[in-house]
Amino acid sequence: MAQDEPERDEKHGLKERITGLGQKIIGEIEEIGGALTGDPTTQAEGQFNVEVGEIREELAEGEVEPDSDDARI
């Protein structure tokens, strides 16, 4: 059973990295769409999603401790 645990952590980390990357991509698209349509709310939401995606990637890579102020999602 001890051998199964690292494999699960590895899969979970990959999932979190993909989730963070996906959120960053969607945020970039929203930000561009907000700029093109002149909608500041959509543009701000896009910027927010990019920042959250970066934090998720940092958490998945272990750069930020989950209890720190930067880890709030």
Secondary structure, 3 states (H helix, E strand, C coil): CCCHHHHHHHHHHHHHHHHHHHHHHHHHHHHHHHHHHCCHHHHHHHHHHHHHHHHHHHHHHCCCCCCCHHHCC
